[in-house]
Amino acid sequence: MAAKDITGSVPAHVAIIMDGNGRWATSRGWPRLVGHRRGAERVRSIVEAAPGLGIKYLTLYAFSTENWKRSTEEVIGLMTIFARYIQSEAERLSTEGVRLRFIGERKRLDKKLQKLMEGIEARTRDNDLLHLTVAINYGGRDELTRVARQIAEDVAAGRLSPDSVDEDAVEARLDTHDLPDPDLVIRTSGETRISNYLLWQCAYSEYEFTDTLWPDFTAEELSTILNRFTDRERRFGGAMTA
């Protein structure tokens, strides 16, 4: 692949692993759910700032397939927070031109939550100022397993030839099939792992790890990270330019 130099470009698609809500709360002697509620408030400020920073696509990791291992109280609390966020933000997102969609396996989620998700997706479908994607019950391995199952079913049914199974066939079945790959992935809280997030999509993404806990992550820090991104040369496997 030829070298591709986009130094100086603001990332169109930013994906964020929102980590540190629980630690933010417990460090203050508060229940973990207080941190999750504060984290939801932080989402609002980052979503509001994103278009002005040049971000067209924003994808947030809210709940992973592994998060079911947490206490029942915390899981129920998180699901309640998700539902309240959708209900409280629906009007604002709709009027401000934000399209909201969700990725991940929905079958395990509460039926009422699924209905809320479907409703706001339909309501904001035609918006184009910012494409906000929230990953709920999402895991990269789970996504790829589901893709493999779909391809196997299509081949077995004669809808797809084995010789036609290529990268395009995989990408067409991803949860993110209608989104560009992330240019930049940010993880808050000081952890330096990707935690099963967008494994296929982030093959050539740039990464930033910050010690800031998610409830303290500001639009100003996001802007600083974006400015650093513009100094990077992304070569996508090509040689460094002179």
LINDA-V440712 format. One record per helix or strand. SS is the DSSP state (~ for helix, > for strand). FROM is the first residue (numbers start at 1). TO is the last residue. If there is no record, write none. Layout:
ss & from & to
SS & FROM & TO
SS & FROM & TO
This chain:
ss & from & to
> & 13 & 17
~ & 21 & 26
~ & 32 & 53
> & 57 & 64
~ & 65 & 69
~ & 72 & 95
> & 98 & 103
~ & 111 & 123
> & 130 & 138
~ & 140 & 156
~ & 162 & 164
~ & 167 & 171
> & 184 & 187
> & 206 & 209
~ & 214 & 216
~ & 219 & 229
